[in-house]
Amino acid sequence: MKSIYVLLGACAVVTFVAACSDDAAPKVEVLPANPGSDAGVDAQTPVVDSGKPDASEVDAGRQPPVFLTQADYADYIAIDPAFPFDVTQVHTSDAPVDDARWGRGGPMVTTLISAKPVVVRYVVPAAPKAPLTYTTINYAEASGLPAQKFFNTMFDLPVGQKSMLSYTASGANAPGEVLLYATSLLAVEQRANVNGFFAGVGLQVGAETRYVYSALSAFASAPSATNDNGLWVSDSCSGALVPTGTCKPGFALLKWNGYSGPVITDAQQNVFVAAALAGGPSSDGLIGLAKAEVLGATATLTKDPLYGVSTNGTGSVAAVAPEGTGEGWLLHKGYDFAGPSSTVAFSYAVGASITDGSKKKVDAAIKPGAKMNGEGAGYTLFTDPEGDLWVAAVTNSGSALLELRRKP
């Protein structure tokens, strides 16, 4: 089965930063008393994926997908027939799973529960419609934090089983830090200054990590006045967050006029950013970079968006890598401020760079389901290392994680 790590939290958009505030009311104050059949609450040792196959895996490889009926998922989403994916798993949860992303074994988000920061770890069962179970894990609060701060979602890193959390404080240039956590989450091992950190990923380069993130500055050992919106790169050096000596300082990989947006990878580790644009024909530009471009870059690149989207802001973005003869799909969804919104899907192809492929577009590839209404209802998107698409849905009557696989 697949183990899933989830942090649950309340996020707000603050100009160029989308962040989670410990001053705001969290989405989840109290988890149900019985978390299921796992080890229980406040366990401190992270569970490692057992390696057992789930509903879509076998030891010798992946089975062809077995799709559920529309009635199995109609409460959560509806899928346009033109979008070549369908649902293979629906797992309900008695705690919200929105804003999930895949980490070591599963998706992650951030929050406080009863004023204590925790990780809620879900496990996806083997049966395609069985409920999720979970445990909770405390994580250490960093010392010396400012009184007013906005946390972003924690994400796992490819080297050393570390995790990264960031925050932005009030003040000129949106000062903040990135915090590098030990595997147990019980210690902040390193921290670095950065302005306006919004979202990021880590790519492995041998024994080191190349951090790729939307922000206003690179990682640094001291606060700076840099206020330059774009997609930034910082390389670890002997594992250190802040480069010193002969290590190259961080730099802006891309720049654009506007504000920061989500940063994601697909299963091939190509990188995509949804840039909030100012004064352009679209409010958001979807920009893609091939993995080799990201790892080989030593200075700022010039990239035009693959696609433009005009919404009330990027609430979620996901990329399903090309597979076999099928091209990749880049999905964009706006925020659910005015009620759950639909997802638009675009094709892409991967070569020396990312191109728009056959230029396919499905305007409402995924739409809100029958019970996707009422306060707090909505859904977010992410992908897993196998290249499958997931929907984290919260309705007026419960939550669920849904796996979507490509149709043959």
N, C-alpha and C positions, 0 to 999 in steps of 0.2 A: 504494500500500500504506500501511498505518498504521504509524507508528513508535511504539514503546513504550519508555518509560523505566521501569526497575525498579531499586530498591535492595533488596538481599536482607538479611534480618536476624533476630535472635533477640529476641523480645518476651516480656515478663513482665507480669503484672498486679500492681501494688503498691497495695493499697487503692484509692484513687480515681484512680490514674494507671495507664494501660496504657502501658508504655514499653519501650524497647529499651536494654539495658545493655551498655556496653562491657566490663563486668566479667564478663558471662555468656558462655557459649560460643555463638558465632554458629551459625546453621543451616547456613551454607556457609563452610567454611574455605578451600577452593581450588576455583576454577572449572576446567572441563576445559581442557586445553592449547590446543585448537583451538576458538575461539569461533564458527566458521562462516565465512561469506563476507563479513563486514563488514570495516571498516577495521582491526580488530585491537584489542589491549589498550592501555589507558592513553591513548586518544585524548582530546584536550582540547576539541575544538570540537563542541558539541551538533549532532546531525543534526536537520534540520527536516523535517517530514512533506512528502514529495514531492508530495502532492496527487493521486497516482494512485489509481484506485479499487481497493479490495480485493474480496474475494469477494462483498460485499454492496452495492457501490456502482457507479454509472456516472456519467459526466460530467453527464448531464441530470437526474440524480436517482437515487433508490434503486430498484433492481430489487426485484420481489417476492422474498421469501425462498425459497431452495432448501434444504430440510432434508436433513440426513444421515440415514442409517439408525441405528437404535438400536445396532447392533453397532459402529458407529464410535465411540461414546462410552460404551459400557456399563462399561468399566473404571473410569470416573471418576465418573459420576453416573447416577441414574435419575430420570425426571421423571413426576410424577403427571399422568395425562391431564386432570384437572380444572384444571391450571395451563396457561394458554393460550400457552405458549412451547415452542419446540423448538430443537435445536442446528443451527447453520448452518456452524460452523467448529470444528475441533479441531486445535490446533497443539502438538505435543510439544516439550519442551525438555530439554536435558541439564543444566540448572541449575534449582533450585527457583524457583517463581514465586508462592508463597503470600504472602498479605497484600498483594497488588497493589492499586493504585488508579490511576485515570486521571489523567494530568497533561497536559503539552504533547505530545499525540500518543499517550499511553498511560499504563499504570498504574505506580505507584511504591511502593517499600517501602524500609527502611533496614538496613544492616549493616556489619560489618568483614570483609574477606577478607584472611587472613594479616596481621591487625593493621593493615591500611590501609583507610581509608574509601573506597569506590568507588560509582559508579552503574553498574549493568548495564543497558544499553539494548537491549531486544528490538525486532525488526521483525516485524510480522505479514505473512506472504507473501500473494500474490494467490490462490494455490491454496488451497482450503478445508481441505486436510488436510496441507499441507506443514509441515515442522518450522520452529521459530523460529530466527532467527540473532540475534546480539547483539555489542555491543562493551562495553568498560568504560571509565569516566571517573573519574578521581580527583576528590575534592572536598576543599576546604581544611578543616582542623580549626581551630575557633575557639581563640583564645588565652585563657589564664586560666580554664580550666574546672576545677570542683572534682574531687577525686580520685574520689569516688563520685557517679555520675550515671546517669540512665536516659533514653535517647533515645527520642523518638517518631518516627513515620514522616515523612519529608520530603514536602512537597506543593508543587505548582506554583501560581502565582498568576496572576490574569487580566490584570494590568497590568504592562508592562515586562519580561515573561518572567523574572520573579524566582522564587525558590523559598524555602521556609521550613522550617527544622528547629528542633526545640525539645528541651529536656531539663529534667528535674526532679532536684534534688539531695536529699540527706537533710537533715533538720532541721525545726524548727517551721514550719508553714504550707507545707511542701513547696516551698521556693524554687526558682526556675529562670529560664530565659530563652527567648525566641524569637530565632532567628538568621536574618537576611535575606540570602540568597545572590545573587550576581551570576549572570547567565545561564550563564556558563562554569563556575560552581560553584567557581572558584578563589579567590574572595574573599568574606569575610563583610562585607557593606556596612553593615549596621546590626544592632543588638541591643537588646532591651528586656527588663526584668524582668517576670516573671509567675509566679504561684504555681500549682502543680499543673496545668499545661497538659496536656490529654489528647489532643484531636484538634481539627482546625479546617478551615475552608474560606475562600476569599476570593471576594467578590462585587465586580464592577466598578461603580463609581459615577462616571461620567465618566472623568476621568483619575486617580481615586483608587480605593482598595480599602477595602471594609468587611470586616474580619476577623471571623468568627463562629466561636467556639470554646468547648469545654467546659473549664472551669478553675475556680480558686478566686479569681481576681482579674483585673483589667484590665491591659493593657500599661502599664508605668510606667518612669520614668527611674531609679528607685532601688528597692531591696527594700522590701516592705511587709508588714504583719501581716494583711492581708485574707485571710480564709479563709471564703469564701462560695460554696458549690457551685452551679453553674448554667451556663447558656449565656450567654457574654459577647460583647460587641460592642466593637471598637476601630476607629476610622477613621484611615486615613492622612491626613496633612495636608501637602500639597506633597511627597508621597512619604515623609514621615517616619513611622516606626513609633510614636513617642511624641508624642502631641499636646501642643502648647505654645501659649502666647498665647491667641488667640481660638478655637483648636480645642477642640472638646468632648471631655472625658475619656471613656474607655471606661466602659461600664455593663453591668449584668446584664440581658440580654434576657429570660431566664427563670430562675427559681429552683426548686429542689426539694429535698426532704429525702432525702439519699442520697449517691450518688457520681457521678462523671462517666462519660460514655459516648461512643461514636463519633458524629461529626457528618458528614453527607454532604449533597450536593445531587442533584437529578435533572436531566434535560436542560433543564428550564425554569428552573433555578436556584432552585427551591423548596428549603427547608432542612429537614432532619430530624435529630433527635437521639434516640439510645437512652439514656434516663436510667435509671441504676441507682437504684431506689427503696428506701428503708428503711421498714419497717413498713406497707407497703401490701398490697393483695390480690395484686399481681404483683411479681416481682423487677425487671422492666424495663418502663418506659413508653415507647412510641413516640410522639413528639410531632412534629407537622409545622407549618411556618409558610410561607405563601405568600411568594414573592419580594418582593412589594410591602409585605407586613407587615414583613419584615426590613429592607428599605431605608428604610422610612418611620418605623421605631420611634425614639423619642427617650427612652424610659423603659421600665422593666420591664413586661412583658406577663403576663397570666394565661392559661395554656393547660392544658387537661386532655389527657392522653394520648389519641391516637386509638385505640390498642390496648394491652393489657397482655400480657406474656409472662413466664412463669416458667421460667428455665433456670439453668445454672451460670454465667451472665454472657453478655454480648453479645460474641461473637467476630467477627461480621461483620453489616453491615446495608447494604442497597442499595435504591434507589427508581427504578422505571421509570416515567417520566412518562406521562400520558395521551396517546394518539395516535389521531387520527380519532375514531371512536365508542367506542374502547376506553378504559376507565378506567385509572388508575395502579395500580401494584402495589408495595407496601412489603414487603421481605423481611427476615426476622430469622433469624439462625443463632447458636446457642450455641457456646461453645468446644469444642474437640476433646480436652479433657483425658482423658476416659474413652473415647476413640474417636470417630471421625467422627460428627457429629450431622446431623440433617435440618434443612431450612429450612421455616419457616412463612411463608406469603404472605397479605397482606391487601390489599383494595382501598382506593383513595383517589381523591378528586375534588378538583379545584383551582378555586377561585373567588376571592372576596375573602379567603378563608381556606382551609385544608386541612380537608376533611371525610372521613368514612369511606366515602363513596360508597354503593355498594350493599351494603356490609357483608359482602362475600364473604371467606371464609377457606379456605385450603387448608393443612391441618396438616402435610403432608409434601410440599410442592411439589417440592423437590429432595432426593433422598436419596443417601447414599454409594453409589458404584458397586462393581463386583465386586472390584476391586483396592484399594479404599479401606480398607485395614486395615494393621496393623502400626505400629511406632513411627514417629512423625512424619507419618503419613498424615492428610489433612484437606483442606478447601477453604475458600476465602473468596470473597466476592461483591463486584462493583462494576459500575458502568455507564459508558458512554462518552458523548460529546457528542451522538451520534446517537440516544441513548435506548435502546441495546441493552444487554442484560444479559450480563455475563461471569462465568465461574467460573474461578478460579485453583486448580488441583487438584494435590496432591502425593500419589502413591500409594507403595506399597512397591516399585515398579519404575520410577518416573519421574514427570515433571511435565508439565502441559499447560495451555494457556489455551483455554477453550471459549467461543464466542459463542452466545448464545441470542437469537432474535428472536421477535416476537409472531406467532402463527398468524393467517392471514387470517380 
